[in-house]
Amino acid sequence: MELRFRDRAEAGRLLASHLAAYVGRSDTFVLGLPRGGVPVAFEVARTLRAPLDVFVVRKLGVPGNPELAFGAIASGDVKVFNSDIMFGASLPDAIVKRVATHEQRELERREEAYRDHRPFPDLRGKTVILVDDGLATGASMRAAARAVRQHDPGRIVVAVPTASEQTCRLLRDDADEVICAVTPEPFSAVGLWYEDFSQVSDGDVRRLLRQANEEQAGV
């Protein structure tokens, strides 16, 4: 087996070493996909001396096949739909509305839990670095990149510690730059490439965001 990360913090530090071009730049903003992406993004933001926030994405899964996403909703009141999948699955409007309403409730819960009423950041003209702990299918990250694009950033960088080479290639359709630190084959699952892949709690996310904001304020 190739390189395994000790934990998400170590993975974040390694990933940050691939992002040296963005160190200290005032136009850079790091967004972590909760929950597992936030400990990775924390280390990236700390190394780059960049602000950190979360970008919550909820896939809209086809009933009976939830891994097949017909769309996604995301932070900043963004909705992204895949019309081909919606048509292919013959999804009636009532089903689309029901799934979207359910996921909207969970998104709002996470927004409230993580952001503590802080406004969504202004991403216009920024270089936005989207970070997760790894990519399997890449569906959530693709939705995130498409959603962030609607906030008119100057550049979108997708950055992850580990993913399959195929998934990294797919993401290049949605981001201006894709950085995958390690691309083992066969890939199988993100968790295989971590010695400690324990679940990240809502409390962990809040703590890391608070610490990042405090450190940034001291810059």
ROSE-4610 file (N, C-alpha, C; in Angstrom, 1 decimal, always signed):
// ROSE-4610
residu = [M/M/M/E/E/E/L/L/L/R/R/R/F/F/F/R/R/R/D/D/D/R/R/R/A/A/A/E/E/E/A/A/A/G/G/G/R/R/R/L/L/L/L/L/L/A/A/A/S/S/S/H/H/H/L/L/L/A/A/A/A/A/A/Y/Y/Y/V/V/V/G/G/G/R/R/R/S/S/S/D/D/D/T/T/T/F/F/F/V/V/V/L/L/L/G/G/G/L/L/L/P/P/P/R/R/R/G/G/G/G/G/G/V/V/V/P/P/P/V/V/V/A/A/A/F/F/F/E/E/E/V/V/V/A/A/A/R/R/R/T/T/T/L/L/L/R/R/R/A/A/A/P/P/P/L/L/L/D/D/D/V/V/V/F/F/F/V/V/V/V/V/V/R/R/R/K/K/K/L/L/L/G/G/G/V/V/V/P/P/P/G/G/G/N/N/N/P/P/P/E/E/E/L/L/L/A/A/A/F/F/F/G/G/G/A/A/A/I/I/I/A/A/A/S/S/S/G/G/G/D/D/D/V/V/V/K/K/K/V/V/V/F/F/F/N/N/N/S/S/S/D/D/D/I/I/I/M/M/M/F/F/F/G/G/G/A/A/A/S/S/S/L/L/L/P/P/P/D/D/D/A/A/A/I/I/I/V/V/V/K/K/K/R/R/R/V/V/V/A/A/A/T/T/T/H/H/H/E/E/E/Q/Q/Q/R/R/R/E/E/E/L/L/L/E/E/E/R/R/R/R/R/R/E/E/E/E/E/E/A/A/A/Y/Y/Y/R/R/R/D/D/D/H/H/H/R/R/R/P/P/P/F/F/F/P/P/P/D/D/D/L/L/L/R/R/R/G/G/G/K/K/K/T/T/T/V/V/V/I/I/I/L/L/L/V/V/V/D/D/D/D/D/D/G/G/G/L/L/L/A/A/A/T/T/T/G/G/G/A/A/A/S/S/S/M/M/M/R/R/R/A/A/A/A/A/A/A/A/A/R/R/R/A/A/A/V/V/V/R/R/R/Q/Q/Q/H/H/H/D/D/D/P/P/P/G/G/G/R/R/R/I/I/I/V/V/V/V/V/V/A/A/A/V/V/V/P/P/P/T/T/T/A/A/A/S/S/S/E/E/E/Q/Q/Q/T/T/T/C/C/C/R/R/R/L/L/L/L/L/L/R/R/R/D/D/D/D/D/D/A/A/A/D/D/D/E/E/E/V/V/V/I/I/I/C/C/C/A/A/A/V/V/V/T/T/T/P/P/P/E/E/E/P/P/P/F/F/F/S/S/S/A/A/A/V/V/V/G/G/G/L/L/L/W/W/W/Y/Y/Y/E/E/E/D/D/D/F/F/F/S/S/S/Q/Q/Q/V/V/V/S/S/S/D/D/D/G/G/G/D/D/D/V/V/V/R/R/R/R/R/R/L/L/L/L/L/L/R/R/R/Q/Q/Q/A/A/A/N/N/N/E/E/E/E/E/E/Q/Q/Q/A/A/A/G/G/G/V/V/V]
num = [1/1/1/2/2/2/3/3/3/4/4/4/5/5/5/6/6/6/7/7/7/8/8/8/9/9/9/10/10/10/11/11/11/12/12/12/13/13/13/14/14/14/15/15/15/16/16/16/17/17/17/18/18/18/19/19/19/20/20/20/21/21/21/22/22/22/23/23/23/24/24/24/25/25/25/26/26/26/27/27/27/28/28/28/29/29/29/30/30/30/31/31/31/32/32/32/33/33/33/34/34/34/35/35/35/36/36/36/37/37/37/38/38/38/39/39/39/40/40/40/41/41/41/42/42/42/43/43/43/44/44/44/45/45/45/46/46/46/47/47/47/48/48/48/49/49/49/50/50/50/51/51/51/52/52/52/53/53/53/54/54/54/55/55/55/56/56/56/57/57/57/58/58/58/59/59/59/60/60/60/61/61/61/62/62/62/63/63/63/64/64/64/65/65/65/66/66/66/67/67/67/68/68/68/69/69/69/70/70/70/71/71/71/72/72/72/73/73/73/74/74/74/75/75/75/76/76/76/77/77/77/78/78/78/79/79/79/80/80/80/81/81/81/82/82/82/83/83/83/84/84/84/85/85/85/86/86/86/87/87/87/88/88/88/89/89/89/90/90/90/91/91/91/92/92/92/93/93/93/94/94/94/95/95/95/96/96/96/97/97/97/98/98/98/99/99/99/100/100/100/101/101/101/102/102/102/103/103/103/104/104/104/105/105/105/106/106/106/107/107/107/108/108/108/109/109/109/110/110/110/111/111/111/112/112/112/113/113/113/114/114/114/115/115/115/116/116/116/117/117/117/118/118/118/119/119/119/120/120/120/121/121/121/122/122/122/123/123/123/124/124/124/125/125/125/126/126/126/127/127/127/128/128/128/129/129/129/130/130/130/131/131/131/132/132/132/133/133/133/134/134/134/135/135/135/136/136/136/137/137/137/138/138/138/139/139/139/140/140/140/141/141/141/142/142/142/143/143/143/144/144/144/145/145/145/146/146/146/147/147/147/148/148/148/149/149/149/150/150/150/151/151/151/152/152/152/153/153/153/154/154/154/155/155/155/156/156/156/157/157/157/158/158/158/159/159/159/160/160/160/161/161/161/162/162/162/163/163/163/164/164/164/165/165/165/166/166/166/167/167/167/168/168/168/169/169/169/170/170/170/171/171/171/172/172/172/173/173/173/174/174/174/175/175/175/176/176/176/177/177/177/178/178/178/179/179/179/180/180/180/181/181/181/182/182/182/183/183/183/184/184/184/185/185/185/186/186/186/187/187/187/188/188/188/189/189/189/190/190/190/191/191/191/192/192/192/193/193/193/194/194/194/195/195/195/196/196/196/197/197/197/198/198/198/199/199/199/200/200/200/201/201/201/202/202/202/203/203/203/204/204/204/205/205/205/206/206/206/207/207/207/208/208/208/209/209/209/210/210/210/211/211/211/212/212/212/213/213/213/214/214/214/215/215/215/216/216/216/217/217/217/218/218/218/219/219/219]
x = [+0.8/+0.0/+0.9/+0.5/+1.2/+1.0/+1.5/+1.4/+0.0/+0.0/-1.2/-0.9/-1.9/-1.8/-2.0/-1.3/-1.6/-3.0/-3.4/-4.7/-5.0/-6.1/-6.5/-5.6/-5.1/-4.2/-2.9/-2.3/-1.1/-1.4/-2.5/-2.9/-3.0/-3.5/-3.7/-2.3/-1.4/-0.1/+0.7/+0.5/+1.1/+0.4/-0.9/-1.6/-1.2/-1.0/-0.6/+0.8/+1.6/+2.9/+2.8/+1.7/+1.4/+0.7/+0.5/-0.2/+0.7/+2.0/+2.9/+2.7/+2.2/+2.0/+1.0/+0.2/-0.9/-0.6/+0.6/+1.0/+0.9/+0.2/+0.3/-0.5/-1.2/-1.9/-3.2/-3.5/-4.6/-5.9/-5.8/-7.1/-7.5/-6.8/-7.1/-8.1/-9.0/-10.0/-10.1/-10.0/-10.1/-11.5/-12.1/-13.4/-13.3/-13.6/-13.6/-15.0/-15.1/-16.4/-16.6/-17.6/-17.8/-18.4/-18.1/-17.3/-15.8/-15.5/-14.2/-13.2/-13.7/-12.7/-12.2/-12.9/-12.5/-11.2/-10.9/-9.5/-8.4/-8.6/-7.7/-7.5/-8.7/-8.7/-8.1/-8.3/-7.7/-6.2/-5.5/-4.1/-3.7/-4.4/-4.1/-4.2/-5.3/-5.5/-4.4/-4.1/-3.0/-1.7/-1.3/-0.1/-0.1/-1.2/-1.4/-1.6/-1.9/-2.3/-3.5/-4.5/-5.7/-6.9/-8.0/-9.2/-9.8/-10.5/-11.2/-12.7/-13.5/-14.9/-15.3/-16.6/-17.1/-18.0/-18.1/-19.0/-19.8/-21.1/-21.9/-22.6/-22.5/-23.1/-23.9/-25.1/-26.0/-26.4/-26.0/-26.5/-28.0/-28.6/-30.0/-30.0/-30.2/-30.1/-31.5/-31.4/-32.5/-33.1/-34.4/-35.0/-34.7/-34.2/-33.9/-32.5/-31.8/-30.4/-29.8/-29.7/-29.3/-27.9/-27.0/-25.7/-25.7/-26.8/-27.0/-27.6/-26.8/-27.3/-27.9/-29.2/-29.8/-29.6/-28.9/-28.6/-27.9/-27.8/-27.2/-27.6/-27.7/-27.9/-26.6/-26.3/-25.1/-25.2/-24.2/-24.1/-24.3/-24.9/-25.1/-26.4/-27.3/-28.6/-28.4/-27.5/-27.2/-27.8/-28.5/-29.1/-28.5/-28.1/-27.5/-28.3/-28.8/-29.5/-28.9/-29.0/-28.5/-29.8/-30.1/-31.3/-31.3/-30.1/-30.1/-30.5/-30.0/-30.4/-31.8/-32.3/-33.7/-34.6/-34.2/-35.0/-34.9/-33.7/-33.5/-34.2/-34.3/-34.9/-36.4/-36.9/-38.3/-38.8/-38.1/-38.5/-39.6/-40.7/-41.8/-41.4/-42.1/-41.7/-41.9/-42.9/-43.2/-42.1/-41.4/-40.3/-39.1/-38.8/-37.7/-37.9/-39.1/-39.4/-39.2/-39.7/-39.6/-38.1/-37.3/-35.9/-35.2/-35.5/-34.8/-35.2/-36.4/-36.9/-36.2/-36.1/-35.4/-33.9/-33.2/-31.8/-31.6/-32.5/-32.4/-32.5/-33.3/-33.4/-32.0/-31.4/-30.1/-29.0/-29.1/-28.1/-28.2/-29.4/-29.7/-29.2/-29.4/-29.0/-27.5/-26.8/-25.3/-24.8/-25.5/-25.1/-25.1/-26.2/-26.4/-25.4/-25.2/-24.3/-22.8/-22.4/-21.0/-20.7/-21.6/-21.3/-21.6/-22.4/-22.7/-23.2/-24.1/-24.7/-23.7/-22.5/-21.6/-22.2/-22.1/-22.6/-21.7/-22.3/-21.6/-20.5/-19.3/-18.2/-18.4/-17.9/-17.9/-16.8/-17.1/-16.1/-15.8/-16.4/-16.2/-14.7/-14.2/-12.8/-11.8/-12.2/-11.2/-10.7/-9.6/-9.1/-9.6/-10.6/-11.2/-10.6/-10.1/-9.5/-10.5/-11.1/-12.1/-11.4/-11.5/-10.8/-11.7/-11.4/-12.0/-10.9/-11.3/-10.3/-10.0/-10.7/-10.4/-11.6/-11.4/-12.5/-12.6/-13.9/-14.2/-14.8/-16.1/-16.8/-16.6/-16.4/-16.2/-17.5/-18.6/-19.9/-20.1/-19.8/-20.0/-19.1/-17.9/-16.9/-17.3/-17.8/-18.2/-19.4/-20.3/-21.4/-20.9/-20.0/-19.4/-18.8/-18.0/-17.3/-18.3/-19.3/-20.3/-21.1/-21.3/-22.1/-21.2/-19.9/-19.0/-18.9/-18.9/-18.8/-19.9/-21.0/-22.1/-21.9/-20.9/-20.5/-19.4/-19.1/-18.3/-16.8/-16.2/-14.8/-13.9/-12.7/-11.7/-11.1/-11.0/-10.4/-10.9/-11.1/-11.5/-10.4/-9.9/-8.9/-9.5/-9.5/-10.0/-8.7/-8.6/-7.4/-7.8/-7.2/-7.5/-6.2/-6.1/-4.9/-4.8/-6.0/-6.0/-7.2/-7.1/-8.2/-7.7/-8.6/-8.2/-7.9/-7.0/-6.5/-7.7/-8.6/-9.8/-10.7/-10.9/-11.8/-11.1/-9.8/-9.1/-9.3/-9.2/-9.4/-10.8/-11.8/-13.2/-13.4/-12.7/-12.9/-12.3/-11.5/-10.9/-11.9/-13.1/-14.2/-14.9/-14.7/-15.4/-14.6/-13.3/-12.4/-11.3/-10.6/-9.6/-8.3/-8.1/-7.0/-7.4/-6.8/-7.1/-5.8/-5.7/-4.5/-4.9/-4.4/-4.6/-3.2/-2.9/-1.5/-1.1/-2.0/-1.6/-2.8/-2.4/-3.4/-3.1/-3.4/-3.1/-4.1/-3.6/-4.4/-4.1/-5.2/-6.6/-6.9/-7.9/-8.2/-9.2/-10.3/-11.3/-12.1/-11.5/-12.2/-11.3/-11.8/-10.9/-10.3/-11.1/-10.7/-9.5/-9.3/-8.2/-6.9/-6.8/-5.6/-5.2/-6.0/-5.8/-5.6/-4.6/-4.5/-5.7/-5.9/-7.0/-8.0/-9.2/-10.2/-11.5/-11.3/-12.5/-13.4/-14.6/-15.7/-15.4/-15.6/-15.4/-16.8/-16.9/-18.2/-18.5/-19.7/-20.1/-19.2/-19.0/-18.2/-16.8/-16.2/-14.9/-14.8/-15.8/-15.9/-16.0/-16.8/-17.0/-15.7/-15.0/-13.8/-12.7/-12.5/-11.5/-11.8/-13.1/-13.4/-13.1/-13.5/-13.2/-11.7/-10.9/-9.5/-8.9/-9.4/-8.9/-9.2/-10.4/-10.8/-9.9/-9.6/-8.8/-7.4/-6.8/-5.5/-5.4/-6.4/-6.5/-6.6/-7.3/-7.5/-6.2/-5.3/-4.0/-3.0/-3.3/-2.3/-2.0]
y = [-1.2/+0.0/+1.2/+2.3/+3.5/+4.3/+5.6/+6.5/+6.5/+6.3/+6.5/+7.6/+8.5/+9.6/+9.2/+9.8/+9.4/+9.9/+11.1/+11.6/+12.8/+13.4/+14.5/+15.7/+15.9/+17.1/+16.9/+15.7/+15.4/+15.5/+15.0/+15.1/+16.6/+17.4/+18.9/+19.6/+19.2/+19.8/+19.4/+18.1/+17.7/+18.4/+18.5/+19.2/+20.6/+21.3/+22.7/+22.9/+21.8/+22.0/+22.0/+21.6/+21.6/+22.9/+23.8/+25.0/+26.3/+26.1/+27.1/+28.4/+28.3/+29.5/+30.5/+30.0/+30.8/+31.3/+31.1/+31.5/+33.0/+33.5/+35.0/+35.9/+35.3/+36.1/+36.6/+37.9/+38.5/+38.2/+37.6/+37.3/+35.8/+35.1/+33.7/+33.4/+32.5/+32.1/+30.6/+29.9/+28.5/+28.1/+27.1/+26.6/+25.1/+24.6/+23.2/+22.6/+21.4/+20.7/+19.9/+20.2/+19.5/+18.1/+17.2/+17.5/+17.2/+16.1/+15.6/+16.5/+17.4/+18.3/+19.4/+19.7/+20.9/+20.7/+19.6/+19.5/+19.6/+19.1/+19.2/+20.7/+21.4/+22.8/+23.7/+23.3/+24.1/+24.2/+23.1/+23.1/+23.8/+23.7/+24.4/+25.9/+26.4/+27.8/+28.3/+27.6/+28.0/+28.2/+27.3/+27.4/+28.5/+28.7/+29.8/+31.2/+31.2/+32.4/+33.0/+32.2/+32.6/+32.3/+33.1/+32.9/+31.5/+31.0/+29.6/+29.7/+29.1/+28.9/+27.6/+27.2/+26.0/+26.3/+25.3/+25.3/+24.1/+24.2/+23.1/+22.7/+21.4/+20.9/+19.7/+19.6/+18.5/+17.9/+16.7/+16.1/+15.8/+16.0/+15.6/+14.3/+13.2/+11.8/+11.3/+10.6/+9.9/+8.9/+9.0/+8.0/+6.6/+5.7/+4.4/+4.2/+5.3/+5.3/+6.6/+6.8/+8.1/+8.6/+7.6/+8.0/+8.7/+8.4/+9.1/+10.4/+11.5/+12.8/+13.5/+14.0/+14.7/+16.2/+16.6/+18.0/+18.1/+19.3/+19.6/+21.0/+21.2/+22.6/+22.9/+24.2/+24.5/+25.9/+26.1/+27.4/+28.6/+29.6/+30.8/+30.7/+29.8/+29.7/+29.3/+28.4/+28.0/+26.6/+26.5/+25.2/+24.8/+23.6/+23.1/+21.8/+21.7/+20.5/+19.9/+18.6/+17.8/+17.4/+18.1/+17.9/+16.5/+16.0/+14.7/+13.6/+13.7/+12.6/+12.8/+14.0/+14.2/+13.6/+13.9/+13.3/+11.8/+11.3/+9.9/+9.1/+9.7/+9.0/+9.3/+10.1/+10.5/+11.0/+11.9/+12.4/+13.5/+13.2/+14.2/+15.4/+16.5/+17.7/+17.5/+16.7/+16.5/+15.8/+14.8/+14.1/+15.1/+15.8/+16.8/+17.8/+18.2/+19.2/+18.5/+17.3/+16.6/+16.4/+15.9/+15.6/+16.9/+18.0/+19.3/+19.9/+19.7/+20.3/+19.6/+18.3/+17.5/+17.9/+18.0/+18.3/+19.8/+20.6/+22.1/+22.2/+21.4/+21.4/+21.1/+20.0/+19.6/+20.6/+21.2/+22.2/+23.4/+23.8/+25.0/+24.6/+23.4/+23.0/+23.1/+22.6/+22.6/+24.1/+24.9/+26.3/+27.0/+26.7/+27.4/+26.8/+25.5/+24.9/+25.3/+25.5/+25.8/+27.3/+28.1/+29.5/+30.4/+30.0/+30.9/+32.3/+32.3/+33.5/+34.5/+34.0/+34.8/+34.8/+36.0/+36.0/+35.2/+34.7/+34.0/+34.9/+34.4/+35.3/+35.8/+37.0/+37.5/+36.9/+36.1/+35.4/+36.1/+37.2/+37.8/+38.2/+37.7/+38.0/+37.2/+36.4/+35.7/+34.4/+34.0/+32.6/+31.7/+30.9/+30.0/+28.6/+28.2/+26.8/+25.9/+25.0/+24.1/+22.8/+22.4/+21.3/+20.3/+19.0/+17.9/+16.9/+15.8/+14.9/+13.8/+13.9/+13.0/+12.9/+12.3/+12.2/+10.8/+10.3/+8.9/+9.2/+9.4/+9.7/+11.2/+12.0/+13.4/+14.2/+13.6/+14.2/+15.5/+15.3/+16.5/+17.6/+17.3/+18.4/+19.0/+18.3/+18.9/+19.8/+19.4/+20.3/+21.5/+21.4/+22.5/+23.5/+23.0/+23.9/+24.6/+23.9/+24.6/+25.6/+25.3/+26.3/+27.5/+27.3/+28.4/+29.3/+28.7/+29.5/+30.5/+30.3/+31.2/+32.4/+32.4/+33.5/+34.4/+34.1/+35.0/+35.1/+34.0/+34.0/+34.3/+34.7/+34.9/+33.6/+32.6/+31.3/+30.3/+29.1/+28.0/+26.9/+26.6/+25.5/+24.4/+23.2/+22.0/+21.3/+21.1/+20.6/+19.5/+18.3/+17.2/+16.4/+15.7/+14.9/+13.6/+13.1/+11.8/+11.6/+11.0/+10.7/+9.8/+9.2/+8.5/+9.5/+9.0/+9.9/+10.2/+9.3/+9.5/+10.6/+10.5/+11.6/+12.9/+13.0/+14.3/+14.8/+14.0/+14.5/+15.0/+14.3/+14.8/+16.2/+16.4/+17.7/+18.9/+18.6/+19.7/+20.4/+19.7/+20.4/+21.5/+21.4/+22.3/+23.3/+23.1/+24.0/+24.5/+25.6/+26.1/+25.4/+24.8/+24.0/+22.9/+21.7/+20.6/+20.0/+20.0/+19.4/+18.2/+17.1/+15.8/+15.4/+15.5/+15.2/+13.8/+12.8/+11.4/+10.7/+10.0/+9.4/+7.9/+7.1/+5.7/+4.9/+3.9/+3.0/+1.5/+0.7/+1.1/+1.9/+2.8/+3.7/+3.2/+2.7/+2.0/+3.0/+3.5/+4.4/+5.3/+6.5/+7.6/+7.1/+6.4/+6.0/+5.0/+4.3/+3.3/+4.0/+5.3/+6.0/+6.9/+6.6/+7.2/+6.1/+6.3/+5.4/+5.7/+7.0/+7.4/+8.2/+7.6/+8.2/+8.3/+8.6/+8.7/+9.8/+9.7/+10.6/+12.0/+13.1/+14.4/+14.9/+15.5/+15.9/+17.3/+17.7/+19.1/+20.0/+19.5/+20.3/+20.5/+19.4/+19.6/+20.7/+20.7/+21.7/+23.1/+23.3/+24.6/+25.0/+24.1/+24.4/+24.8/+24.1/+24.5/+25.8/+26.1/+27.4/+28.5/+28.3/+29.3/+29.6/+28.5/+28.6/+29.3/+29.0/+29.6/+31.1/+31.5/+32.9/+33.6/+33.0/+33.7/+33.9/+32.9/+33.0/+34.0/+34.0/+35.0/+36.4/+36.6/+38.0/+38.5/+37.5/+37.9/+38.2/+38.0/+38.2/+39.7]
z = [+0.0/+0.0/+0.0/-0.8/-0.8/+0.4/+0.4/+1.5/+2.2/+3.5/+4.3/+5.2/+5.4/+6.3/+7.7/+8.7/+10.1/+10.4/+10.1/+10.3/+9.4/+9.5/+8.6/+8.8/+10.0/+10.2/+9.4/+9.5/+8.7/+7.2/+6.8/+5.4/+5.0/+5.8/+5.5/+5.4/+6.2/+6.2/+4.9/+4.5/+3.2/+2.1/+2.1/+1.0/+0.9/+2.0/+2.0/+1.3/+1.4/+0.7/-0.8/-1.3/-2.8/-3.2/-2.2/-2.4/-2.1/-2.2/-1.8/-2.6/-3.8/-4.6/-4.0/-3.1/-2.5/-1.1/-0.6/+0.8/+0.9/+1.9/+2.2/+1.2/+0.3/-0.7/-0.1/-0.3/+0.3/-0.4/-1.6/-2.3/-2.2/-1.3/-1.1/+0.0/-0.2/+0.8/+0.8/+1.9/+2.0/+2.5/+1.8/+2.2/+2.4/+3.6/+3.9/+3.8/+3.2/+3.1/+4.4/+5.2/+6.4/+6.1/+7.1/+8.2/+8.0/+7.4/+7.3/+6.6/+5.7/+5.1/+5.9/+7.0/+7.8/+8.5/+9.2/+9.8/+8.7/+7.5/+6.5/+6.0/+5.8/+5.4/+6.5/+7.8/+8.8/+8.7/+8.4/+8.3/+7.0/+6.0/+4.7/+5.0/+5.6/+5.8/+6.8/+7.7/+8.7/+8.0/+7.1/+6.4/+5.4/+4.7/+3.7/+4.3/+5.6/+6.3/+5.7/+5.4/+4.7/+5.6/+5.4/+6.2/+5.8/+6.8/+6.7/+7.0/+6.2/+6.5/+5.9/+6.2/+5.6/+4.4/+3.6/+2.4/+2.5/+2.9/+3.2/+1.8/+1.5/+0.3/+0.7/+0.2/+0.4/-1.0/-1.3/-2.5/-2.5/-3.6/-3.8/-4.5/-3.7/-4.3/-4.8/-5.9/-6.5/-5.5/-5.1/-4.2/-4.6/-3.7/-4.0/-4.5/-4.9/-5.3/-4.9/-3.6/-3.1/-3.5/-3.9/-4.4/-5.7/-6.5/-7.8/-7.5/-7.7/-7.4/-8.6/-8.4/-9.5/-9.3/-8.3/-8.0/-6.6/-6.2/-4.9/-4.5/-3.2/-2.6/-1.8/-1.7/-1.1/-0.4/+0.5/+1.2/+0.2/+0.8/+0.0/-0.9/-0.5/-1.2/-2.7/-2.9/-4.3/-4.5/-5.7/-6.1/-7.5/-7.6/-8.8/-9.2/-10.4/-10.9/-12.1/-12.2/-13.4/-14.1/-15.2/-15.9/-16.6/-17.0/-17.7/-16.7/-15.5/-14.5/-14.1/-13.9/-13.6/-14.7/-15.9/-17.0/-17.1/-17.0/-17.1/-16.0/-14.8/-13.6/-13.6/-14.5/-14.6/-13.2/-12.7/-11.3/-11.4/-10.8/-10.8/-9.9/-10.1/-9.3/-7.9/-7.5/-6.1/-5.4/-6.0/-5.5/-5.4/-6.4/-6.4/-5.2/-5.0/-3.9/-2.6/-2.4/-1.2/-0.8/-1.7/-1.4/-1.1/-1.9/-1.7/-0.4/+0.0/+1.3/+2.5/+2.4/+3.4/+3.6/+2.4/+2.5/+2.9/+2.5/+2.9/+4.4/+5.1/+6.6/+7.2/+6.6/+7.1/+6.8/+5.7/+5.3/+6.3/+6.6/+7.5/+8.9/+9.3/+10.6/+10.7/+9.7/+9.7/+9.6/+8.8/+8.7/+10.0/+10.7/+12.0/+13.0/+12.9/+13.9/+13.7/+12.4/+12.1/+12.1/+11.5/+11.2/+12.4/+13.3/+14.5/+14.0/+13.0/+12.5/+11.8/+11.5/+10.7/+9.3/+8.6/+7.2/+6.3/+5.2/+4.2/+3.6/+3.4/+3.0/+1.5/+1.3/-0.1/-0.9/-1.9/-2.6/-4.0/-4.3/-5.6/-5.8/-6.9/-7.3/-6.5/-5.6/-4.7/-5.4/-5.0/-5.3/-4.2/-4.5/-3.5/-3.6/-2.5/-2.4/-1.7/-2.4/-1.9/-1.4/-0.1/+0.5/+1.0/+0.7/+1.4/+1.8/+2.6/+3.0/+2.0/+0.9/-0.2/-1.2/-2.3/-3.3/-3.7/-3.6/-4.2/-5.5/-5.6/-6.9/-7.2/-6.2/-6.5/-6.7/-6.4/-6.7/-5.8/-4.6/-3.7/-4.0/-4.4/-4.7/-6.0/-7.0/-8.2/-8.0/-7.1/-6.8/-6.1/-5.2/-4.5/-5.4/-6.4/-7.3/-8.2/-8.6/-9.5/-8.7/-7.4/-6.6/-6.3/-5.9/-5.7/-6.9/-8.1/-9.3/-9.4/-8.8/-8.9/-8.0/-7.1/-6.3/-6.9/-8.2/-9.0/-8.5/-8.1/-7.6/-8.8/-8.5/-9.6/-10.1/-9.2/-9.5/-8.5/-8.9/-8.0/-8.1/-6.9/-6.8/-6.0/-6.5/-5.7/-5.2/-3.9/-3.3/-2.3/-2.5/-1.6/-1.4/-0.2/+0.0/-0.9/-1.2/-1.9/-2.7/-3.9/-4.8/-5.9/-6.6/-7.8/-8.9/-9.8/-10.9/-11.8/-12.0/-12.8/-12.3/-10.9/-10.3/-10.4/-10.2/-10.3/-11.7/-12.7/-14.1/-14.3/-13.8/-13.9/-13.3/-12.2/-11.5/-12.3/-13.3/-14.0/-14.9/-15.1/-15.9/-15.1/-13.7/-12.9/-12.1/-12.1/-11.3/-12.3/-11.9/-12.7/-12.4/-11.2/-10.9/-9.9/-10.1/-9.3/-8.7/-7.4/-6.8/-5.9/-6.3/-5.6/-5.2/-3.9/-3.4/-3.7/-3.5/-3.7/-4.4/-5.5/-6.3/-6.5/-5.4/-5.4/-6.3/-6.9/-7.7/-7.3/-7.1/-7.1/-5.8/-6.0/-4.9/-3.9/-4.3/-3.5/-2.6/-1.6/-0.6/+0.1/+0.4/+1.0/+2.3/+3.2/+4.5/+4.5/+3.4/+3.3/+3.4/+3.1/+3.0/+4.3/+5.3/+6.6/+7.7/+8.6/+9.7/+10.7/+10.9/+11.8/+10.9/+10.6/+9.8/+10.7/+11.9/+12.8/+12.5/+12.9/+12.5/+13.1/+12.3/+12.8/+13.2/+14.4/+15.0/+14.7/+14.9/+14.7/+15.6/+16.8/+17.8/+17.3/+16.7/+16.1/+15.1/+14.2/+13.1/+13.8/+14.7/+15.4/+16.0/+16.7/+17.4/+16.4/+15.3/+14.4/+13.7/+13.4/+12.8/+13.7/+15.0/+16.0/+16.1/+16.2/+16.3/+15.1/+13.9/+12.7/+12.7/+13.1/+13.1/+14.1/+15.2/+16.2/+15.7/+15.1/+14.6/+13.4/+12.6/+11.5/+12.0/+13.1/+13.6/+14.2/+14.6/+15.2/+14.2/+12.9/+11.8/+11.7]
